[in-house]
Amino acid sequence: MNFTSIIAIYVLFWVLSAFLVLPFGIRTTEEMGQERVAGQMDGAPGNFQPGKVLLRTTLLSAALFGLYYLNYTYGWIDRHSFDFLLNKPS
């Protein structure tokens, strides 16, 4: 696998992980007992911490990419693992 392919696949895992991690730990200003700013949406987060989101996203994407790369290297699951979906008994 080329280095550029590794980077591209890792970036895809990172973006997917970011969307998975974003909603965890977020509380609205109402839940936190804070006053809303004029024009603020009801569901806007009151405790958004981008550093934590970046760290969690990076850790999750590294773990997922590690599993992907190990599968790529050792071939635990390949296309032949899904032949049972095509070959239906008569």
Summary of the structure (lengths in Angstrom):
residues: 90
radius of gyration: 20.4
end to end distance: 40.0
largest distance: 66.4
contacts: 174
relative contact order: 0.15
helix: 61%
strand: 2%
